[in-house]
């Protein structure tokens, strides 16, 4: 009987697949996307020019004045009439627009990075915790941190009115005490609320007397309300609802009007504009992070981690955060474009960088009135800088959205 041996040399085990990194696959898909590469090139040019000009091309805006070259059209070569080259022309004070546009990119880049960092740090963490603790129970330590944070946050209002920062710390301590209430008060809710209300009122009123009787009255009433709120520790689901309702309230205001109101309250300046734009963007990241967390909390790997008794912190930052980074990275990239556009809008209204600091929106606000006299270059080039930087980040964000989509992985 003849024994046959199968030939295995030409057979491939398709079940065994080479391990590929998600980030490497995303990079390959990104570089294969033409529009994304165009956006990446534009963003790279923008970042390199802004950083390089700031550190290697000194510019003193206060000394940059030449009234003899006021509103000169673009000059590409030196002549007797024009002894200097101005490839973008000059503005109403004779300042070189090209130099101001390049240095203005540093301010726009700073605004984008700082504003997105504020929005992401506050909104992202609020959304992360709100989404996770909506279905998870808080342990004692987490309840203590939560109530302390609520006490500090609420106590900031009477502390600001009375100009006594230490007052906010006392309300934070009251939040900690609400979790560590003695056992004889655990079941006596009325007595508990009464004691917390009286203590909150005393904390607010005593520090208010340092400023005046009316301030003491106002701070006492606010402290009474804070004490009553802290009398009952907040659960995870209640915390999630409170956070998202606050986000809904912020979203109910038009973004530009809210930013203008914040800047009007804080005062003009580029740093104040960063804070205003960052605060306006907090609800976007909070809602995105919460929805992303809710989509993965019931996944098998999260349930398996909970079943073996892993702590909440380990589950959050080892299992959940790495799996929700993709949409947040995309939103942060596109948020940079929105921050640059918002900074330009505030600068156009005179609420951004303080003159003579170069900033694209402020340059538009100073020069648009000269369009009627034919000085188109004073408006065109700052406007093009805003358009191309925003377009670059938007194209890159769209490309990242496709590249980081796990459904595109083959």
Secondary structure, DSSP 4 states (H G I P E B T S, - for coil): --------TT---TTS-----HHHHHHHHHHT-HHHHHHHHHHHHHHHHHHHHHHHS---GGG---GGGTTPPPB-S--SS--S-BTT-B-TTS-BHHHHHHHHHHHHHHHHHHHHHHHIIIIIHHHHHHHHHTTS---HHHHHHHHHHHHHHHHHHHHHHHT-HHHHHHHHHHHHHHHS--GGGTT-HHHHHHHHHHHHHHHHHHHHTTT-HHHHHHHHHHHHHHHHHHTSPPPHHHHHHHHHHHHHHHHTS-HHHHHHHHHHHH-SSHHHHHHHHHHHTHHHHHHHHHHHHHHHTTSHHHHHHHHTT--HHHIIIIIIGGGSHHHHHHHHHHHHHHHHHHHHHHHHTT-SSPTTS--HHHHHHHHGGGGGGT-THHHHHHHHHHHHHHHHHHHHHHHHHHHT-GGG--
